[in-house]
Amino acid sequence: MIELIYYTTIKLGSPPRAFNVIVDSGSDVLTCSLAIIRCALRKIARDNVCTTFTYADGSQTTGYYVSDQLSFDQIRGQSMIDNASSIIFGCSTTMSGIIHDLSIKGINGLMGLGPGSQSIFSQLASQAMTPGVFSHCLRGDAIGGGILVIGEILNNNMSYTPLVPNQKHYNINLESIAVNGQLLPIDPTAFAISKDRENYGTVVDSGSSMGILVGEAYDPFVSAITTIVQPYVTLTNFDQRQCYLGDVVKWCIGFGRLKEKVTILGGLFMTNKIIVYDLVHQRLGWASYDCKFS
């Protein structure tokens, strides 16, 4: 984990080389830096034109689609075997924003695990190499870490909610928010996808470090928390977020808001939980779990 960004190591090429990539369920394409992978000579025929991807935080990466081998460990019964598959991914020639900043700290790219056909998850499933399910368990302490599984992590305490069908992201139907056991007066339509597509609904996105609340929910949410804690703290702001200063510790609300109408449940809200993205049954599962034991 780097600055609340969770990443994993994958192996690409023949012979395989290791790359550190952000685990991102909010996008579809695996992208790696040209400076690392030296892939300029392996462009594939997808009109052979430059493509630019823009992420939720405004970061951008530009480059070409290429094809190469992805090597991975596959568990069969009680055994672990080496396996490999040919996949299509993005070779980045330029990066900007947070993605560029993280590249200086050893992050080589971003692994999109969205529901689209271009994600590693979908490509491996279409080749019958893996099931149409993946899971992760992210540690919530300062050390970070956890586990990522292309497959299902089984837990007897799993709860599920349906995924909104035919979406580009993992959208769920968020209905309400409660603070200290009290439901907030928020119209549920604030969390839903609108027919005019001006509201993008509620998205589960492991690549976003914090969370985003749509404007209609952000103000009553912050107000409810402030009312409860105000007698004991001093109100302050940091990085456009509401914070509270105690005697020696500062707490900040883990939600921000954007100009766009969208609610995002980011990595901070997935820590110490098993999260299962199940496209076979079109559902999202979760269960509380101490992920340092994963």
PABA-962263 format. One record per atom (N, C-alpha, C): residue in three letters; x, y, z. Coordinates in steps of 0.05 Angstrom, whole numbers, padded with zeros to 5 digits, always signed. Last residue first. Example, Ala and Ser with C-alpha at 12.3 -4.5 7.8 and 13.67 -1.06 7.14 Angstrom:
! PABA-962263
ser+00257-00045+00142;ser+00273-00021+00143;ser+00258+00001+00157;ala+00264-00114+00156;ala+00246-00090+00156;ala+00264-00066+00156;
//
This chain:
! PABA-962263
ser-00102-00258+00121;ser-00109-00269+00094;ser-00084-00280+00081;phe-00095-00233+00167;phe-00093-00262+00169;phe-00099-00275+00142;lys-00105-00181+00157;lys-00077-00187+00162;lys-00073-00218+00165;cys-00160-00175+00153;cys-00145-00183+00129;cys-00115-00187+00134;asp-00210-00197+00189;asp-00184-00185+00194;asp-00164-00193+00172;tyr-00274-00182+00161;tyr-00252-00201+00165;tyr-00226-00186+00171;ser-00341-00179+00141;ser-00320-00168+00158;ser-00299-00190+00163;ala-00359-00188+00073;ala-00359-00199+00101;ala-00336-00186+00116;trp-00395-00183+00012;trp-00376-00172+00031;trp-00380-00186+00058;gly-00409-00184-00059;gly-00410-00195-00033;gly-00389-00182-00014;leu-00450-00168-00113;leu-00427-00160-00098;leu-00430-00170-00069;arg-00473-00201-00173;arg-00476-00191-00145;arg-00449-00183-00134;gln-00482-00237-00217;gln-00488-00208-00218;gln-00494-00198-00190;his-00464-00288-00220;his-00490-00284-00207;his-00498-00255-00205;val-00417-00276-00249;val-00433-00300-00256;val-00461-00296-00245;leu-00392-00234-00225;leu-00407-00228-00249;leu-00424-00252-00258;asp-00378-00215-00164;asp-00388-00240-00176;asp-00405-00233-00201;tyr-00331-00196-00123;tyr-00344-00185-00147;tyr-00352-00209-00164;val-00325-00192-00055;val-00328-00211-00077;val-00343-00197-00099;ile-00284-00175-00001;ile-00302-00164-00022;ile-00302-00183-00045;ile-00275-00179+00066;ile-00273-00194+00042;ile-00294-00183+00022;lys-00247-00124+00102;lys-00271-00138+00092;lys-00263-00155+00068;asn-00207-00089+00115;asn-00216-00109+00135;asn-00243-00121+00128;thr-00231-00038+00072;thr-00210-00049+00088;thr-00222-00068+00109;met-00267-00012+00042;met-00265-00041+00037;met-00245-00054+00056;phe-00263+00041+00049;phe-00287+00029+00060;phe-00288-00001+00055;leu-00216+00055+00023;leu-00218+00059+00052;leu-00241+00044+00064;gly-00227+00047-00032;gly-00212+00027-00017;gly-00214+00030+00013;gly-00294+00075-00041;gly-00267+00070-00047;gly-00253+00050-00028;leu-00352+00086-00069;leu-00343+00072-00045;leu-00315+00062-00052;ile-00380+00144-00095;ile-00359+00123-00098;ile-00351+00112-00071;thr-00432+00174-00128;thr-00423+00165-00102;thr-00403+00142-00107;val-00442+00232-00169;val-00433+00204-00166;val-00426+00199-00137;lys-00446+00282-00209;lys-00464+00269-00190;lys-00457+00239-00189;glu-00387+00324-00210;glu-00404+00304-00222;glu-00422+00291-00200;lys-00357+00352-00173;lys-00377+00367-00188;lys-00397+00347-00201;leu-00350+00312-00113;leu-00341+00321-00139;leu-00363+00338-00151;arg-00329+00305-00045;arg-00350+00306-00065;arg-00338+00319-00090;gly-00306+00256+00004;gly-00306+00283-00009;gly-00329+00284-00028;phe-00298+00219+00063;phe-00313+00225+00039;phe-00307+00253+00030;gly-00276+00212+00113;gly-00264+00197+00090;gly-00280+00200+00065;ile-00262+00266+00155;ile-00283+00249+00143;ile-00272+00237+00117;cys-00207+00262+00200;cys-00220+00274+00176;cys-00240+00255+00165;trp-00179+00278+00263;trp-00194+00259+00246;trp-00206+00275+00223;lys-00120+00287+00299;lys-00138+00299+00280;lys-00152+00277+00264;val-00099+00288+00368;val-00105+00273+00343;val-00124+00288+00326;val-00096+00314+00416;val-00070+00306+00403;val-00074+00294+00375;asp-00148+00333+00426;asp-00125+00343+00441;asp-00098+00338+00427;gly-00175+00338+00359;gly-00177+00332+00388;gly-00153+00343+00402;leu-00206+00366+00305;leu-00180+00365+00320;leu-00186+00361+00349;tyr-00233+00343+00246;tyr-00239+00349+00274;tyr-00213+00345+00290;cys-00251+00363+00179;cys-00235+00349+00198;cys-00241+00359+00226;gln-00276+00360+00114;gln-00282+00367+00141;gln-00265+00350+00161;arg-00232+00375+00059;arg-00248+00356+00074;arg-00253+00366+00102;gln-00195+00404+00030;gln-00224+00407+00024;gln-00241+00386+00037;asp-00148+00394+00059;asp-00151+00383+00032;asp-00180+00382+00024;phe-00181+00404+00119;phe-00155+00396+00107;phe-00161+00384+00080;asn-00208+00444+00171;asn-00209+00433+00144;asn-00182+00425+00135;thr-00240+00438+00236;thr-00219+00448+00218;thr-00223+00435+00191;leu-00267+00444+00301;leu-00271+00440+00273;leu-00249+00452+00256;thr-00247+00410+00359;thr-00246+00435+00344;thr-00249+00430+00314;val-00289+00369+00402;val-00267+00374+00383;val-00268+00403+00373;tyr-00334+00361+00432;tyr-00309+00349+00442;tyr-00285+00356+00425;pro-00381+00380+00410;pro-00375+00388+00437;pro-00347+00379+00447;gln-00381+00356+00357;gln-00372+00383+00361;gln-00366+00391+00390;val-00400+00305+00347;val-00373+00307+00358;val-00365+00336+00366;ile-00453+00312+00329;ile-00447+00292+00350;ile-00420+00298+00363;thr-00450+00350+00288;thr-00468+00354+00311;thr-00461+00336+00334;thr-00417+00324+00251;thr-00407+00347+00265;thr-00424+00353+00290;ile-00450+00283+00231;ile-00426+00276+00246;ile-00416+00300+00263;ala-00489+00315+00206;ala-00497+00296+00227;ala-00472+00288+00245;ser-00459+00343+00168;ser-00473+00357+00189;ser-00480+00339+00212;val-00442+00302+00134;val-00422+00317+00149;val-00435+00332+00172;phe-00494+00287+00114;phe-00476+00268+00127;phe-00455+00282+00145;pro-00516+00333+00091;pro-00528+00322+00115;pro-00511+00301+00129;asp-00474+00338+00048;asp-00479+00359+00069;asp-00494+00348+00093;tyr-00476+00290+00017;tyr-00452+00298+00031;tyr-00458+00318+00054;ala-00524+00282-00010;ala-00518+00266+00014;ala-00495+00276+00030;glu-00524+00317-00052;glu-00548+00315-00035;glu-00544+00299-00010;gly-00473+00306-00076;gly-00478+00330-00061;gly-00502+00329-00042;val-00448+00240-00066;val-00463+00259-00083;val-00471+00282-00065;leu-00385+00226-00039;leu-00414+00226-00035;leu-00426+00247-00054;ile-00330+00183-00045;ile-00343+00207-00055;ile-00373+00204-00050;gly-00271+00161-00009;gly-00298+00158-00019;gly-00309+00184-00029;met-00204+00141-00023;met-00224+00149-00004;met-00252+00143-00015;ser-00178+00117-00068;ser-00169+00112-00040;ser-00190+00119-00020;ser-00200+00079-00121;ser-00203+00105-00107;ser-00197+00101-00078;gly-00196+00026-00134;gly-00174+00044-00142;gly-00176+00072-00131;ser-00242+00000-00120;ser-00219-00004-00103;ser-00196+00015-00110;asp-00305+00020-00122;asp-00281+00025-00137;asp-00256+00023-00118;val-00372+00019-00135;val-00352+00006-00118;val-00326+00007-00133;val-00418+00072-00143;val-00397+00055-00155;val-00378+00044-00134;thr-00481+00095-00153;thr-00462+00088-00133;thr-00444+00066-00143;gly-00496+00144-00205;gly-00504+00124-00185;gly-00482+00119-00165;tyr-00488+00185-00240;tyr-00475+00160-00246;tyr-00481+00138-00225;asn-00533+00230-00266;asn-00524+00218-00241;asn-00514+00190-00247;glu-00543+00238-00318;glu-00529+00259-00305;glu-00520+00250-00277;arg-00573+00201-00346;arg-00545+00195-00342;arg-00529+00218-00329;asp-00627+00206-00349;asp-00612+00224-00367;asp-00582+00220-00364;lys-00641+00170-00309;lys-00647+00163-00337;lys-00632+00180-00357;ser-00591+00161-00259;ser-00614+00175-00270;ser-00617+00167-00299;ile-00574+00114-00211;ile-00568+00123-00238;ile-00593+00136-00250;ala-00579+00136-00142;ala-00586+00119-00164;ala-00577+00131-00191;phe-00574+00169-00099;phe-00554+00148-00102;phe-00557+00131-00127;ala-00618+00200-00100;ala-00592+00214-00101;ala-00570+00194-00106;thr-00662+00169-00089;thr-00655+00173-00118;thr-00628+00188-00121;pro-00669+00172-00034;pro-00654+00149-00046;pro-00647+00153-00075;asp-00660+00233-00002;asp-00676+00219-00022;asp-00660+00197-00035;ile-00644+00234+00066;ile-00633+00236+00038;ile-00652+00220+00020;pro-00640+00244+00126;pro-00661+00251+00107;pro-00651+00256+00079;leu-00609+00186+00156;leu-00608+00214+00147;leu-00629+00220+00126;leu-00624+00146+00212;leu-00625+00150+00183;leu-00625+00179+00176;gln-00582+00134+00266;gln-00605+00150+00256;gln-00603+00154+00226;gly-00537+00108+00284;gly-00563+00094+00285;gly-00586+00109+00274;asn-00496+00144+00273;asn-00503+00138+00301;asn-00531+00126+00304;val-00525+00153+00212;val-00503+00162+00229;val-00512+00159+00258;ala-00540+00119+00151;ala-00546+00125+00179;ala-00521+00134+00194;ile-00565+00123+00086;ile-00541+00125+00103;ile-00551+00132+00131;ser-00594+00082+00033;ser-00595+00101+00055;ser-00568+00102+00070;glu-00585+00052-00014;glu-00612+00062-00008;glu-00612+00083+00014;leu-00548+00034-00070;leu-00547+00045-00043;leu-00574+00058-00037;asn-00543-00013-00112;asn-00565+00004-00104;asn-00563+00012-00075;ile-00480-00009-00149;ile-00499-00022-00130;ile-00521-00002-00123;asn-00436-00020-00203;asn-00456-00003-00190;asn-00474-00020-00172;tyr-00380-00027-00228;tyr-00394-00043-00208;tyr-00413-00025-00192;his-00389+00000-00295;his-00375-00003-00270;his-00391-00022-00252;lys-00421+00000-00338;lys-00393+00000-00344;lys-00376-00004-00318;gln-00480-00043-00334;gln-00465-00018-00328;gln-00435-00022-00334;asn-00519-00084-00334;asn-00512-00070-00359;asn-00498-00043-00354;pro-00551-00081-00269;pro-00543-00094-00294;pro-00536-00074-00316;val-00523-00070-00207;val-00541-00058-00226;val-00533-00068-00254;leu-00516-00128-00166;leu-00503-00107-00183;leu-00525-00096-00202;pro-00547-00141-00103;pro-00546-00144-00132;pro-00529-00121-00145;thr-00507-00161-00047;thr-00526-00142-00058;thr-00525-00144-00088;tyr-00494-00206+00008;tyr-00494-00199-00020;tyr-00514-00177-00027;ser-00449-00229+00059;ser-00475-00216+00051;ser-00472-00207+00022;met-00417-00283+00091;met-00419-00265+00068;met-00448-00255+00065;asn-00401-00317+00131;asn-00416-00293+00139;asn-00420-00273+00116;asn-00370-00358+00111;asn-00397-00365+00119;asn-00414-00340+00126;asn-00332-00349+00053;asn-00336-00341+00081;asn-00365-00346+00088;leu-00285-00355+00001;leu-00309-00366+00014;leu-00309-00357+00044;ile-00267-00318-00053;ile-00259-00324-00026;ile-00285-00332-00011;glu-00265-00338-00120;glu-00282-00330-00098;glu-00269-00338-00071;gly-00221-00309-00170;gly-00237-00331-00159;gly-00252-00321-00135;ile-00165-00283-00163;ile-00183-00286-00186;ile-00198-00312-00181;val-00151-00248-00105;val-00156-00274-00116;val-00174-00272-00140;leu-00107-00214-00064;leu-00124-00211-00088;leu-00126-00239-00100;ile-00096-00192+00003;ile-00095-00213-00017;ile-00115-00207-00039;gly-00052-00147+00039;gly-00077-00163+00037;gly-00074-00184+00016;gly-00026-00080+00051;gly-00025-00108+00042;gly-00052-00121+00041;gly-00013-00039+00110;gly-00026-00045+00084;gly-00023-00074+00077;ile+00008-00016+00155;ile+00025-00033+00139;ile+00014-00038+00111;ala-00033+00011+00181;ala-00013+00027+00167;ala+00006+00010+00149;asp-00092-00030+00167;asp-00073-00016+00184;asp-00052-00002+00167;gly-00128-00060+00137;gly-00135-00032+00144;gly-00115-00018+00161;arg-00119-00101+00079;arg-00113-00094+00107;arg-00118-00065+00112;leu-00168-00127+00038;leu-00148-00106+00041;leu-00144-00100+00070;cys-00182-00177-00003;cys-00184-00171+00026;cys-00161-00152+00032;his-00221-00193-00061;his-00197-00183-00047;his-00204-00178-00018;ser-00239-00232-00119;ser-00243-00224-00092;ser-00217-00210-00082;phe-00278-00249-00178;phe-00253-00243-00164;phe-00259-00231-00137;val-00308-00290-00227;val-00310-00279-00200;val-00281-00271-00192;gly-00315-00328-00268;gly-00323-00300-00271;gly-00327-00286-00245;pro-00255-00370-00263;pro-00284-00365-00262;pro-00290-00335-00264;thr-00204-00378-00314;thr-00212-00371-00287;thr-00243-00368-00287;met-00199-00395-00366;met-00176-00399-00348;met-00184-00395-00319;ala-00235-00386-00405;ala-00241-00409-00387;ala-00217-00415-00369;gln-00230-00341-00432;gln-00213-00362-00441;gln-00216-00387-00424;ser-00261-00307-00403;ser-00271-00314-00430;ser-00254-00337-00442;ala-00230-00301-00357;ala-00255-00315-00355;ala-00265-00324-00382;leu-00188-00270-00378;leu-00182-00296-00368;leu-00208-00313-00365;gln-00218-00223-00391;gln-00203-00238-00411;gln-00197-00266-00402;ser-00238-00206-00341;ser-00257-00215-00362;ser-00242-00231-00384;phe-00189-00195-00314;phe-00209-00212-00302;phe-00228-00223-00324;ile-00166-00156-00347;ile-00153-00182-00344;ile-00173-00202-00334;ser-00216-00122-00388;ser-00201-00126-00363;ser-00188-00153-00362;gln-00247-00118-00433;gln-00218-00113-00436;gln-00202-00119-00410;ser-00301-00122-00423;ser-00288-00144-00436;ser-00258-00142-00437;gly-00317-00095-00357;gly-00315-00094-00386;gly-00298-00117-00397;pro-00318-00093-00301;pro-00334-00114-00314;pro-00332-00114-00345;gly-00249-00080-00279;gly-00277-00074-00282;gly-00292-00096-00298;leu-00196-00079-00265;leu-00211-00104-00260;leu-00241-00100-00262;gly-00136-00053-00287;gly-00165-00050-00287;gly-00179-00077-00285;met-00080-00039-00258;met-00093-00063-00267;met-00123-00059-00264;leu-00029+00005-00276;leu-00055+00002-00263;leu-00069-00022-00275;gly+00041+00014-00264;gly+00017+00016-00280;gly-00007+00012-00263;asn+00085+00014-00231;asn+00090+00013-00260;asn+00065+00015-00277;ile+00109+00047-00176;ile+00085+00036-00187;ile+00087+00037-00218;gly+00153+00074-00154;gly+00155+00045-00160;gly+00130+00032-00171;lys+00148+00127-00149;lys+00151+00112-00124;lys+00150+00082-00129;ile+00138+00147-00198;ile+00164+00154-00187;ile+00169+00137-00161;ser+00086+00131-00204;ser+00107+00117-00220;ser+00135+00123-00210;leu+00057+00168-00175;leu+00062+00141-00163;leu+00083+00126-00178;asp+00056+00210-00211;asp+00069+00214-00186;asp+00076+00187-00173;his+00024+00187-00252;his+00052+00195-00257;his+00068+00198-00231;ile-00024+00182-00224;ile-00011+00158-00235;ile+00019+00164-00241;ile-00037+00235-00212;ile-00029+00217-00190;ile-00015+00193-00201;gly-00016+00266-00274;gly-00032+00265-00249;gly-00020+00246-00229;ser+00000+00225-00331;ser-00002+00250-00317;ser-00019+00247-00292;met+00041+00191-00378;met+00023+00190-00356;met+00023+00217-00343;thr+00056+00160-00442;thr+00056+00183-00424;thr+00035+00179-00402;thr+00053+00108-00460;thr+00076+00125-00469;thr+00078+00150-00452;ser+00034+00045-00437;ser+00031+00074-00434;ser+00057+00089-00443;cys+00000-00005-00465;cys+00028+00003-00461;cys+00029+00034-00460;gly-00053-00046-00443;gly-00044-00020-00452;gly-00015-00015-00445;phe-00066-00113-00467;phe-00065-00093-00447;phe-00054-00067-00459;ile-00089-00179-00476;ile-00085-00153-00488;ile-00085-00132-00466;ile-00056-00242-00463;ile-00075-00222-00458;ile-00069-00196-00473;ser-00045-00311-00459;ser-00041-00287-00475;ser-00063-00267-00470;ser-00025-00341-00397;ser-00045-00337-00418;ser-00038-00311-00433;ala-00001-00392-00353;ala+00003-00368-00368;ala-00019-00366-00390;asn+00019-00422-00290;asn+00003-00420-00314;asn+00008-00394-00328;asp+00042-00467-00241;asp+00048-00444-00258;asp+00030-00445-00282;ile+00002-00489-00185;ile+00017-00494-00210;ile+00021-00467-00225;met-00010-00517-00123;met-00006-00492-00138;met+00011-00497-00162;ser-00058-00561-00092;ser-00033-00556-00106;ser-00033-00528-00119;gln-00105-00579-00073;gln-00085-00571-00053;gln-00059-00563-00066;gly-00142-00555-00126;gly-00143-00572-00102;gly-00124-00562-00081;arg-00102-00511-00155;arg-00119-00533-00162;arg-00119-00553-00140;ile-00086-00445-00167;ile-00091-00465-00146;ile-00111-00486-00156;gln-00036-00415-00205;gln-00063-00425-00204;gln-00066-00447-00184;asp+00001-00357-00215;asp-00001-00382-00199;asp-00030-00390-00198;phe+00017-00330-00280;phe+00004-00329-00254;phe+00004-00357-00241;ser+00034-00287-00334;ser+00040-00311-00318;ser+00028-00309-00291;leu+00013-00265-00395;leu+00010-00260-00366;leu+00015-00287-00352;gln+00045-00247-00456;gln+00037-00268-00437;gln+00035-00257-00409;asp+00014-00197-00499;asp+00037-00212-00488;asp+00026-00232-00468;ser-00002-00142-00540;ser-00008-00169-00531;ser+00017-00183-00521;val-00025-00073-00534;val-00005-00093-00542;val-00015-00121-00532;tyr-00047-00008-00549;tyr-00054-00035-00541;tyr-00032-00054-00551;tyr-00012+00052-00528;tyr-00022+00033-00548;tyr-00030+00007-00536;gly-00027+00114-00494;gly-00009+00094-00505;gly-00023+00076-00525;thr-00035+00153-00434;thr-00038+00151-00464;thr-00018+00130-00474;thr-00071+00169-00376;thr-00049+00154-00388;thr-00055+00150-00418;gln-00088+00215-00324;gln-00090+00205-00352;gln-00066+00188-00359;ser-00128+00235-00268;ser-00103+00225-00279;ser-00109+00214-00307;gly-00177+00247-00246;gly-00167+00265-00266;gly-00141+00256-00279;asp-00198+00208-00213;asp-00184+00230-00200;asp-00172+00250-00220;ala-00219+00171-00249;ala-00238+00187-00233;ala-00224+00211-00220;tyr-00181+00175-00311;tyr-00191+00162-00288;tyr-00206+00182-00270;thr-00177+00166-00381;thr-00179+00186-00359;thr-00193+00172-00335;phe-00135+00143-00432;phe-00154+00136-00411;phe-00153+00158-00390;thr-00125+00146-00501;thr-00122+00159-00476;thr-00143+00151-00456;thr-00089+00115-00553;thr-00113+00116-00538;thr-00107+00129-00511;cys-00064+00117-00620;cys-00060+00123-00592;cys-00087+00125-00578;val-00075+00061-00664;val-00076+00089-00657;val-00072+00093-00627;asn-00084+00012-00689;asn-00056+00021-00684;asn-00055+00051-00677;asp-00129-00014-00698;asp-00127+00011-00712;asp-00100+00024-00707;arg-00105-00056-00670;arg-00131-00045-00661;arg-00131-00017-00671;ala-00059-00099-00677;ala-00078-00086-00696;ala-00104-00079-00683;ile-00008-00081-00629;ile-00026-00100-00643;ile-00046-00084-00660;lys+00061-00069-00619;lys+00034-00059-00622;lys+00017-00079-00637;arg+00113-00079-00602;arg+00094-00101-00601;arg+00065-00091-00603;leu+00150-00040-00598;leu+00151-00056-00622;leu+00131-00078-00623;ala+00142-00017-00548;ala+00135-00001-00571;ala+00134-00018-00597;cys+00152-00037-00497;cys+00132-00051-00514;cys+00126-00037-00541;arg+00181-00034-00448;arg+00193-00032-00474;arg+00176-00046-00495;ile+00166-00032-00394;ile+00161-00057-00409;ile+00173-00057-00437;ile+00183+00018-00374;ile+00189-00007-00360;ile+00188-00031-00378;ala+00167+00056-00408;ala+00194+00058-00399;ala+00203+00032-00385;leu+00113+00045-00414;leu+00131+00039-00436;leu+00160+00038-00427;ser+00076+00020-00359;ser+00093+00041-00370;ser+00111+00030-00392;cys+00012-00011-00369;cys+00039-00011-00358;cys+00056+00009-00373;thr-00056-00025-00354;thr-00036-00008-00368;thr-00010-00009-00354;leu-00113-00062-00363;leu-00087-00063-00351;leu-00068-00045-00367;val-00178-00032-00362;val-00154-00039-00378;val-00129-00040-00360;asp-00223-00014-00333;asp-00223-00040-00347;asp-00196-00050-00358;ser-00237+00012-00266;ser-00230+00014-00294;ser-00226-00013-00306;gly-00248+00001-00213;gly-00263+00022-00226;gly-00256+00027-00255;ser-00215-00034-00188;ser-00241-00045-00198;ser-00258-00024-00212;asp-00149-00038-00187;asp-00170-00018-00193;asp-00195-00031-00204;val-00089-00040-00159;val-00113-00057-00161;val-00137-00039-00163;ile-00031-00018-00193;ile-00053-00012-00175;ile-00076-00030-00180;val+00027-00059-00200;val+00004-00046-00212;val-00018-00041-00191;asn+00092-00075-00214;asn+00075-00066-00192;asn+00052-00050-00204;phe+00117-00131-00249;phe+00108-00103-00250;phe+00089-00098-00227;ala+00168-00176-00270;ala+00149-00167-00250;ala+00143-00138-00253;arg+00170-00217-00329;arg+00181-00195-00313;arg+00160-00185-00294;pro+00181-00280-00360;pro+00164-00262-00345;pro+00181-00241-00330;pro+00216-00282-00425;pro+00211-00292-00398;pro+00195-00271-00381;ser+00156-00257-00437;ser+00169-00283-00438;ser+00199-00278-00445;gly+00104-00219-00401;gly+00126-00224-00420;gly+00137-00252-00419;leu+00091-00204-00332;leu+00085-00202-00361;leu+00109-00209-00377;lys+00064-00212-00270;lys+00086-00220-00287;lys+00077-00220-00316;ile+00047-00167-00216;ile+00040-00186-00237;ile+00065-00191-00254;thr+00034-00146-00151;thr+00055-00152-00170;thr+00045-00172-00190;thr-00010-00093-00129;thr-00001-00120-00129;thr+00021-00123-00151;tyr-00034-00040-00085;tyr-00023-00050-00110;tyr-00014-00079-00107;tyr-00074+00011-00061;tyr-00067-00017-00059;tyr-00057-00026-00086;ile-00064+00073-00031;ile-00068+00059-00057;ile-00058+00031-00054;leu-00051+00099+00014;leu-00078+00089+00012;leu-00084+00077-00015;glu+00005+00108+00004;glu-00014+00130+00006;glu-00042+00121+00001;ile+00012+00044-00018;ile+00026+00070-00019;ile+00005+00092-00018;met+00017-00024+00000;met+00000+00000+00000;met+00018+00025+00000;
//
